[in-house]
Amino acid sequence: MKRILLSLAAFVTLFGLMTAPVQSRVVASQTQAQPEAKTFTGRILKSGENFVLSDSATKAKYLLDNQDRARPYEGKSVKVAGTIDVANNMIHIETIEEVV
């Protein structure tokens, strides 16, 4: 009788340990939301070897992740839609267009 109870307890414990990681992965994937795209306006300027978006209203400068897409707009006022990487102060460009 003790063997059966011990076997049953071991089975329940083992089964519980096997299902826990599956549940934590599901919860973790649900909490990792994609950053929301925002619109930024400013002027594309050259800063060293990189193009940046200079926002005159906030006096902020953001590095742009796609230098080739920014190059044609150097010196121009633009509207950039994208997500911001706060840790690197970088905008990941989704769209960029000149503001007339």
C-alpha positions as CSV (number, residue, x, y, z in Angstrom):
1,M,0.0,0.0,0.0
2,K,2.9,2.4,0.9
3,R,4.5,1.6,-2.5
4,I,1.4,2.5,-4.4
5,L,1.0,5.8,-2.5
6,L,4.6,6.7,-3.0
7,S,4.5,5.8,-6.6
8,L,1.3,7.9,-7.0
9,A,2.9,10.8,-5.2
10,A,6.0,10.6,-7.4
11,F,3.9,10.4,-10.5
12,V,1.9,13.5,-9.5
13,T,5.1,15.4,-8.6
14,L,6.8,14.5,-11.8
15,F,3.8,15.3,-13.9
16,G,3.5,18.7,-12.2
17,L,7.1,19.5,-12.9
18,M,6.7,18.6,-16.6
19,T,3.7,20.8,-17.2
20,A,5.0,23.9,-15.3
21,P,7.5,25.0,-18.0
22,V,4.8,24.8,-20.7
23,Q,2.6,27.1,-18.7
24,S,5.3,29.6,-18.0
25,R,6.3,29.8,-21.7
26,V,2.7,30.5,-22.7
27,V,2.5,33.3,-20.1
28,A,5.8,34.8,-21.2
29,S,4.8,34.9,-24.8
30,Q,1.6,36.6,-24.0
31,T,3.3,39.4,-22.0
32,Q,5.9,40.2,-24.7
33,A,3.9,42.7,-26.7
34,Q,5.2,44.4,-29.8
35,P,6.1,48.0,-29.3
36,E,3.5,50.4,-30.7
37,A,4.4,52.4,-33.8
38,K,4.6,56.2,-33.2
39,T,5.0,59.2,-35.5
40,F,8.0,61.5,-35.2
41,T,8.6,64.7,-37.0
42,G,11.8,66.6,-37.5
43,R,14.7,67.1,-39.8
44,I,17.1,64.5,-41.1
45,L,20.7,65.5,-40.2
46,K,24.1,63.9,-40.6
47,S,25.8,63.3,-37.2
48,G,29.2,61.9,-37.7
49,E,28.7,58.9,-40.0
50,N,25.0,58.4,-39.1
51,F,21.8,60.1,-40.1
52,V,19.6,61.2,-37.2
53,L,16.1,62.7,-36.8
54,S,16.4,66.0,-35.0
55,D,13.2,67.0,-33.3
56,S,13.3,70.8,-32.9
57,A,10.3,70.9,-30.6
58,T,11.8,68.6,-28.0
59,K,15.5,69.2,-28.9
60,A,15.9,65.4,-29.1
61,K,18.0,63.5,-31.7
62,Y,17.2,59.9,-32.6
63,L,19.5,57.6,-34.4
64,L,17.7,56.0,-37.4
65,D,18.1,52.2,-37.9
66,N,18.0,52.3,-41.7
67,Q,20.6,54.7,-42.9
68,D,19.9,54.0,-46.6
69,R,16.2,55.0,-46.3
70,A,17.2,58.2,-44.4
71,R,19.9,59.3,-46.9
72,P,17.6,60.8,-49.6
73,Y,16.0,63.0,-46.9
74,E,19.2,64.7,-45.6
75,G,18.4,68.3,-44.6
76,K,14.7,67.9,-45.2
77,S,11.8,68.0,-42.8
78,V,10.2,64.5,-42.5
79,K,7.6,62.5,-40.8
80,V,8.8,59.1,-39.6
81,A,6.6,56.3,-38.4
82,G,8.2,53.6,-36.4
83,T,9.0,52.1,-33.0
84,I,11.6,53.6,-30.7
85,D,14.3,51.6,-28.9
86,V,14.7,53.7,-25.8
87,A,17.8,51.9,-24.6
88,N,19.7,52.9,-27.8
89,N,17.7,56.1,-28.6
90,M,17.0,54.6,-32.0
91,I,13.9,54.7,-34.2
92,H,13.2,51.6,-36.2
93,I,11.7,53.1,-39.4
94,E,8.5,51.7,-40.8
95,T,7.8,54.6,-43.1
96,I,9.4,58.0,-43.9
97,E,8.1,60.8,-46.0
98,E,8.9,64.4,-46.6
99,V,6.8,67.1,-45.0
100,V,6.1,69.9,-47.3
